[in-house]
Amino acid sequence: MKNKQQADELARLERALAYSAARSDIECHCNRADADRWYDPIPAYVEDREFVATAIRYLELRGLLERHPQGWVRVREEGGAC
């Protein structure tokens, strides 16, 4: 049985790992739109679309995704703004 401190640490680690995975999915599977870390949210390969859609939804729910008027997306730093 985990104590509260271990449970809190586990929750923090899970969030950090999920953030890292979601950011990686976008940065690795989407084309970079310009030099300021904007990405086209539609991956070139159909098989990557589900991963990217999940990453985008996760980051939206966490308030860590910015949307550009042209449809691009950018991941905010977990601790603050880009």
ZIHUBEL-V689508 format. One line per field, one symbol per residue. phi: phi as a letter, one per 30 degrees, with the letter a starting at -180 (. if undefined). psi: psi as a letter, one per 20 degrees, with the letter a starting at -180 (. if undefined). burial: # if it has 24 or more other C-alpha atoms within 12 Angstrom, else .. Layout:
phi = ???
psi = ???
burial = ???
This chain:
phi = .dddddddddddddddddddddddeddcccdddadcicbddcddcedcdddddddddeddddicbccdedjdbbddddcldd
psi = pqrgghgggggggggggggggggggghhiqpphaikkqqpioqhphiihggggggggghghikkpqpqhjirqppqqhibr.
burial = ..................#..##.#######.....#######.......###.#####....###.....#####......
